[in-house]
Amino acid sequence: MAHEFQTARFQIGRAGGTDRRWLAALVEAMEQAARPEVRSVPCDASLIAAAAAHLARPAPTFAHCGSAYSLRN
């Protein structure tokens, strides 16, 4: 069990650079979306309806993954 935990920690550490790149890309996308010339463009009503329907669905439980770790700990 301890070996599995150490392996998981090592993999998470290697992914740290990827996480920072993903976060930097997210920040850049949010800054671009916040620009007035982008915000003034109207959004398609069908896209808004699709996003609302997607967000109204319950969150997945991922029970099929079989993770040994829980967020309830």
C-alpha positions as CSV (number, residue, x, y, z in Angstrom):
1,M,0.0,0.0,0.0
2,A,2.8,2.4,0.9
3,H,4.5,1.7,-2.4
4,E,1.3,2.4,-4.3
5,F,1.0,5.8,-2.5
6,Q,4.6,6.7,-3.4
7,T,4.1,5.8,-7.0
8,A,0.9,8.0,-7.1
9,R,2.8,10.9,-5.5
10,F,5.6,10.6,-8.1
11,Q,3.2,10.6,-11.0
12,I,1.4,13.7,-9.5
13,G,4.8,15.5,-9.2
14,R,5.6,14.8,-12.8
15,A,2.3,16.2,-13.9
16,G,2.9,19.5,-12.1
17,G,4.3,21.2,-15.2
18,T,1.3,20.1,-17.2
19,D,-1.0,21.4,-14.5
20,R,0.6,24.8,-14.7
21,R,0.4,24.9,-18.5
22,W,-3.3,24.0,-18.3
23,L,-3.9,26.7,-15.7
24,A,-2.0,29.3,-17.8
25,A,-4.1,28.4,-20.8
26,L,-7.3,28.7,-18.8
27,V,-6.3,32.2,-17.5
28,E,-5.4,33.3,-21.0
29,A,-8.8,32.1,-22.3
30,M,-10.6,33.8,-19.5
31,E,-8.7,37.1,-20.2
32,Q,-9.5,36.8,-23.9
33,A,-13.2,36.2,-23.1
34,A,-13.3,39.2,-20.8
35,R,-12.3,41.7,-23.6
36,P,-15.1,44.1,-24.4
37,E,-15.0,43.3,-28.2
38,V,-15.4,39.6,-27.5
39,R,-18.1,40.2,-24.8
40,S,-20.2,42.4,-27.2
41,V,-20.7,39.5,-29.7
42,P,-24.1,37.9,-29.1
43,C,-24.1,34.2,-28.2
44,D,-26.3,31.7,-30.0
45,A,-29.4,30.8,-28.0
46,S,-29.0,27.1,-28.8
47,L,-25.5,27.1,-27.2
48,I,-26.8,28.7,-24.1
49,A,-29.6,26.2,-23.9
50,A,-27.2,23.3,-24.4
51,A,-24.9,24.6,-21.7
52,A,-27.8,25.0,-19.3
53,A,-29.0,21.5,-20.0
54,H,-25.5,20.1,-19.4
55,L,-25.1,21.9,-16.1
56,A,-28.5,20.8,-14.9
57,R,-27.5,17.1,-15.1
58,P,-26.2,15.5,-12.0
59,A,-22.5,15.2,-11.6
60,P,-20.9,11.8,-12.5
61,T,-19.8,9.6,-9.6
62,F,-17.0,7.8,-11.4
63,A,-17.8,4.6,-9.4
64,H,-16.6,2.6,-12.4
65,C,-13.0,3.8,-11.8
66,G,-12.6,2.0,-8.6
67,S,-10.3,4.5,-6.9
68,A,-8.9,3.5,-3.5
69,Y,-9.1,7.2,-2.4
70,S,-12.2,9.1,-1.4
71,L,-13.0,12.8,-1.1
72,R,-15.0,11.9,2.1
73,N,-11.9,11.2,4.2
